[in-house]
Amino acid sequence: MLISLDEKHERLLRRLVEEKHQGRRGAISAVVAEGIDAVAEKSHRRAAAKRLIEGMRKGVDFGLRGRKAYESRDEIYD
């Protein structure tokens, strides 16, 4: 696989490789793989948050079918 980077991102990648892996063989691939994993995890979290928010907007059906669960708050604290 061939990946083209502009100078700024290539310098950044090489700096990360040096910091994390001291320039070892295969280190560029490891840093790229870590980056892909991070992007995938972020995407997964965003999708989960979106589902959670949609669920909150939709609400929960308690099966009351329009009836009240109680007539007054005092009933709850008997």
C-alpha positions as a Markdown table, in Angstrom:
| # | Residue | x | y | z |
|---|---|---|---|---|
| 1 | Met | 0.0 | 0.0 | 0.0 |
| 2 | Leu | 1.3 | 3.4 | -0.9 |
| 3 | Ile | 0.3 | 6.5 | 1.1 |
| 4 | Ser | 1.2 | 10.0 | 0.1 |
| 5 | Leu | 1.5 | 12.7 | 2.8 |
| 6 | Asp | 2.3 | 16.3 | 2.6 |
| 7 | Glu | 5.5 | 17.5 | 4.3 |
| 8 | Lys | 3.8 | 18.6 | 7.5 |
| 9 | His | 2.1 | 15.3 | 8.1 |
| 10 | Glu | 5.1 | 13.3 | 7.1 |
| 11 | Arg | 7.3 | 15.2 | 9.7 |
| 12 | Leu | 4.5 | 14.6 | 12.3 |
| 13 | Leu | 4.4 | 10.9 | 11.5 |
| 14 | Arg | 8.1 | 10.5 | 11.7 |
| 15 | Arg | 8.2 | 12.4 | 15.0 |
| 16 | Leu | 5.5 | 10.2 | 16.4 |
| 17 | Val | 7.4 | 7.1 | 15.3 |
| 18 | Glu | 10.6 | 8.3 | 16.9 |
| 19 | Glu | 8.8 | 9.2 | 20.2 |
| 20 | Lys | 6.7 | 6.0 | 20.5 |
| 21 | His | 8.9 | 3.4 | 18.9 |
| 22 | Gln | 12.4 | 4.9 | 18.8 |
| 23 | Gly | 12.4 | 4.5 | 15.0 |
| 24 | Arg | 12.3 | 0.6 | 15.1 |
| 25 | Arg | 11.7 | -1.4 | 11.9 |
| 26 | Gly | 8.0 | -1.5 | 11.2 |
| 27 | Ala | 7.3 | 1.4 | 13.5 |
| 28 | Ile | 5.6 | 3.6 | 10.8 |
| 29 | Ser | 3.1 | 0.8 | 10.2 |
| 30 | Ala | 2.5 | 0.4 | 13.9 |
| 31 | Val | 1.8 | 4.2 | 14.3 |
| 32 | Val | -0.5 | 4.2 | 11.2 |
| 33 | Ala | -2.4 | 1.2 | 12.6 |
| 34 | Glu | -2.8 | 2.9 | 16.0 |
| 35 | Gly | -4.2 | 5.9 | 14.2 |
| 36 | Ile | -6.7 | 3.8 | 12.2 |
| 37 | Asp | -7.7 | 2.1 | 15.5 |
| 38 | Ala | -8.2 | 5.5 | 17.1 |
| 39 | Val | -10.3 | 6.8 | 14.2 |
| 40 | Ala | -12.4 | 3.6 | 14.2 |
| 41 | Glu | -13.0 | 3.8 | 18.0 |
| 42 | Lys | -14.0 | 7.5 | 17.7 |
| 43 | Ser | -16.4 | 6.6 | 15.0 |
| 44 | His | -17.9 | 3.8 | 17.1 |
| 45 | Arg | -18.3 | 6.1 | 20.1 |
| 46 | Arg | -20.0 | 8.7 | 18.0 |
| 47 | Ala | -22.4 | 6.2 | 16.6 |
| 48 | Ala | -23.2 | 4.9 | 20.1 |
| 49 | Ala | -23.7 | 8.4 | 21.4 |
| 50 | Lys | -26.0 | 9.1 | 18.5 |
| 51 | Arg | -28.1 | 6.0 | 19.2 |
| 52 | Leu | -28.2 | 6.9 | 22.9 |
| 53 | Ile | -29.4 | 10.4 | 22.2 |
| 54 | Glu | -32.0 | 9.1 | 19.8 |
| 55 | Gly | -33.2 | 6.7 | 22.4 |
| 56 | Met | -33.6 | 9.5 | 24.9 |
| 57 | Arg | -35.5 | 11.6 | 22.4 |
| 58 | Lys | -37.8 | 8.7 | 21.6 |
| 59 | Gly | -38.4 | 7.9 | 25.3 |
| 60 | Val | -39.3 | 4.7 | 27.1 |
| 61 | Asp | -42.6 | 2.9 | 26.8 |
| 62 | Phe | -43.6 | 1.8 | 30.3 |
| 63 | Gly | -46.7 | 0.1 | 28.9 |
| 64 | Leu | -49.1 | 2.5 | 30.6 |
| 65 | Arg | -51.0 | 3.2 | 27.4 |
| 66 | Gly | -51.9 | 6.8 | 28.3 |
| 67 | Arg | -52.8 | 6.1 | 31.9 |
| 68 | Lys | -50.9 | 7.8 | 34.7 |
| 69 | Ala | -48.7 | 5.6 | 36.9 |
| 70 | Tyr | -50.0 | 7.5 | 40.0 |
| 71 | Glu | -52.5 | 10.2 | 40.6 |
| 72 | Ser | -50.4 | 12.4 | 42.9 |
| 73 | Arg | -46.8 | 12.4 | 44.2 |
| 74 | Asp | -48.1 | 11.6 | 47.7 |
| 75 | Glu | -49.0 | 8.1 | 46.5 |
| 76 | Ile | -45.3 | 7.4 | 45.8 |
| 77 | Tyr | -44.2 | 8.2 | 49.4 |
| 78 | Asp | -46.7 | 6.0 | 51.3 |
